[in-house]
Amino acid sequence: MSEQFKMVSFSRGEGRTADLSLFTEEQAAKVQRFHASFPVYKPTPLADLTQTAKALGLGAAYVKDESYRFGLNAFKVLGGSFAIGSYLAGRLGMDISELPYDKMVSEEVRAKLGEVTFVTATDGNHGRGVAWTAHQLRQHAVVYMPKGSAAERLANIQAEGADASITDLNYDDAVRLANSQAEEKGWVMVQDTAWEGYEDIPAWIMQGYGTMGYEAHQQLPEKPTHIFLQAGVGSMAGAITGFFSSLYGADRPIITIVEPNKADCLYRTAEADDGALHFVTGEMNTIMAGLACGEPCSIGWRILRANADHFISCPDYVAAKGMRILGNPMPGDQRVISGESGAATFGCVAEIMTNPELAGMKAELGLDENSRVLFFSTEGDTDRENYRAVVWDGRYPSGK
């Protein structure tokens, strides 16, 4: 069982640096003000799982619950909305601070912009956020989904008025399809995967995620000793790592990145540490659909290489374990409905804390009864059928 857990660690003070100017507290506050201009905005709750933490051998566990975000059950809308807003502001020659929601939907601005089509590839949550934002701003969205995507997630995207479909491609090839359609038809690509010549919009998406980190910082009763972040392409992980690294500098918490074994492109890139990005190809059929990405975001990787301490590749059953524990915490703790990608880090830590075969990893991570750990549950039960299969029916039993 323990051989399915793999970890690479970087030592601090090795001269690794990255530009964090986009992820300062000041920048995050600016992003949060943009999001707060939407009528549906409310900060998502930070669950304090004190009793569950003690049961696992930790001092404290805090879980930012993004299932409440904008009524969309996932955090992704933060990135898509800020990127689309920033793009439209640029078209108008304005700064995003000059274009809150009420101005963006005004007839004056609509007349200047006309209809813009935004296109993206997604397993569900990001595409729903892009579709929702386009609908809110009276624009149009086209969404391509990889094979195996849940029908419920497709229906949620279509309900926002988007032209959405499930392809027969894996995630990274769906991204390439979306990009080719953007180039051919003059659409605007809104993707968190960055590559040479395409970094402005991914950077805005990453900045958009800063609202989540900014809110958590405002809500935390104490400074965390550890932060665990799940990663697909690494844009969210890079954004939150960048924010807390800018905030605390050399005194930042210990930051660990968690990926599924079947899509661990950041772990492989960290393991090689040769200046190149390392890809995972094929179907990547992990339970953690939102993390099934094989090509790292270049911007995210630069931040993670300089500021993350550990990279873990873990088996699928830990996500199921996290879903079950968060949905059924110790008495007195707040219940968190977390999907397979949202629960990955909590399940990973729970397994490390309770599995004797992983004692060495636990020690290397510095996890003990004094640890105060921050997690981000980035989605709720966005695929309810699968959520019930895991939590009710025992799919992916522990250690299998």
Buried (B, 14 or more C-beta within 10 A) or exposed (E): EBEEBBBBBBEEEEEBEBEBEBBBBEBBEBBBBBBBBBEEBEBBBBBBBBBBBBBBBBBBBBBBBBBBBBEBBBBBBBBBBBBBBBBBBBBBEBEBEEBBBEBBEEEEBBEEBEEBBBBBBBBBBBBBBBBBBBBBBBBBBBBBBBBBBBEBBBEBBBEBBBBBEBBEBBBBBBBBBBBEBBEEEEBBBBBBBBBEEBBEBBBBBBBBBBBBBBBBBEBBEEBBBBBBBBBBBBBBBBBBBBBBBBBEEEEBBBBBBBBBBBBBBBBBBBBEEEEEBBEBEEBBBBBBBBBBBBBBBBBBBBBBBBBBBBBBBBBBBBBBBBBBBBBEBBEEBBEBBBBBBBBBBBBBBBBBBBBEEBEEBBEBBEBEEEBBBBBBBBBBBBBBEBBEBBBEEEBBEBEE
